[in-house]
Amino acid sequence: MARKRRPEEHENHERWLVSYADFITLLFAFFVVMYAVSSVNEGKYKVLSNSLTNAFSNTTGKTGGQPIAVMQGAPPIPPRPIGKPDKLTDQKKSDEKKIEQRQKMKSMAGDIMEALQPLVAQGKVRLLETSRGVTIEINDSILFPAGQAKLQPASISAMLAIAQVLATSDFPITIEGHTDNVPIATPQFPSNWELSAMRATTVLRLFNDGGVAAERLTAIGYGETRPLETNMTPEGKARNRRVSILIDSNRPEEPTEIPEGRVGNASPVTP
């Protein structure tokens, strides 16, 4: 059986018209875009161009400074301060000074404890560190006879040893007198207030005689108002009868007078 012959395909000589039409369309679109770009407002284009140029070229004038974008018609934006090195330096110096003072104070307290080592071993003297400084607590049984404010002869040398250590520093010294709750009523001491205040003053005068400047010394009598332990036992009462020597790290500041107009805002009441 004879094979059937396939019909011959004729070549399309007009295919170039499709490519030509696509090219013409793209060319038309290109000219439309170019026309649209050329019709942009020239003033706005200059503003945008100047802003971009300034943003990438202007700096603060300092090495490592932040760039400043200057917009036309608007005031320049000042740079944001990164920090205040002066205040940071002052704070660091203040902290270092406090640490140095605290170490100096501890060293001085250690010298006092070494001088009073026998009394420390007996539990008659204690060293305490507080937020204000260093406190040395001395049981009054080694300082004063019962109900009196005159130092015992054996305690004078110990107090003078403390005074010699304190005289080499410039820290303020506060001497506090404390009693138990047993009332006292004598012509010299009508109450525990007078007894505690006189004991503190007696130690103060001895420190001043030992070389501690008078302007650094303060004496306070608290009486029975600040007990360390209960007054219900003999041991507690003995613990509460004490003299505390506070080596203060906070030096007094210079006072500042308040103007008369700033004292009170209340208006006078008319009858």
CORLIN-V606017 format. One record per pair of residues at least 24 apart in sequence whose C-alpha atoms are under 10 Angstrom apart, sorted by the first residue. I is the first residue (numbers start at 1). GAP is how many residues later the second one is. Records with the same first field share a line. If there is no record, write none. Layout:
I = GAP  GAP
This chain:
47 = 24  25  26
48 = 24
98 = 151  152
101 = 32  70  148  149
102 = 27  30  31  32  146  147
104 = 65  145
105 = 24  28  29  61  64  66  142  143  144
106 = 27  28  141
108 = 26  54  57  58  60  61  139
109 = 25  26  27  53  56  57  138
110 = 55
111 = 50  51  54  55
112 = 24  46  47  49  50  51  52  53  54
113 = 49
115 = 43  44  46  47  50
116 = 42  43  45  46
119 = 39
124 = 115  118
125 = 117  118  119
126 = 118
127 = 117  118
128 = 116  118
129 = 117  118
130 = 116  117  118
131 = 117  118  119
132 = 114  115  116  117  118
133 = 38  113  114  115  116  117
134 = 111  112  113  114  115
135 = 38  39  40  109  110  111  112  113
136 = 39  107  108  109  110  111
137 = 38  39  102  105  106  107  108  109
138 = 101  103  104  105  106  107
139 = 39  99  100  101  102  103  104  105
140 = 37  38  39  59  98  99  100  101  102  103  104
141 = 97  98  100  101  102
142 = 100
143 = 56  60  99  100
144 = 55  98
146 = 95
147 = 32  36  37  38  39  42  45  48  49
148 = 40  41  47  48  50  51
149 = 39  40  45  46  47  48  49  50  51  52  53  54
150 = 48  49  52  53
151 = 48  51  52  55
156 = 47  50
159 = 44  45  47  48  51
160 = 43  46  47  48  49  50  51
161 = 46  49
162 = 45  48  50  83
163 = 40  41  43  44  45  46  47  48  49
164 = 43  45  46  47  48
165 = 45  46  47
166 = 41  44  45  46  47  81
167 = 40  41  43  44  45  46  49
168 = 43  44
169 = 43  44  47  78
170 = 42  43  46  77  78  79  81
171 = 45  46  75  76  77  78  79  80
172 = 40  41  42  43  44  45  46  74  75  76  77  78  79  80
173 = 31  34  39  40  41  42  43  44  45  46  72  73  74  75  76
174 = 26  30  42  43  44  45  46  70  71  72  73  74
175 = 24  25  26  27  28  29  42  43  44  45  46  68  69  70  71  72
176 = 24  25  27  28  42  43  44  45  46  47  66  67  68  69  70
177 = 24  25  26  42  43  44  45  46  47  49  63  64  65  66  67  68
178 = 42  43  44  45  46  47  48  49  50  61  62  63  64  65  66
179 = 42  43  44  45  46  47  48  58  59  60  61  62  63  64
180 = 43  44  45  46  47  48  49  50  51  54  56  57  58  59  60  61  62
181 = 42  43  44  46  49  50  51  56  59  60
182 = 42  49  55
183 = 40  41
191 = 32  33
192 = 29  30  31  32  33
193 = 27  28  29  30  31  32
194 = 27  28  29
195 = 26  27  28
196 = 24  25  26  27  28  45  46  47
197 = 24  25  26
199 = 43  44
200 = 42  43  44  45
203 = 40  42
204 = 41
216 = 31  32  35
217 = 30
218 = 27  28
219 = 26
220 = 24
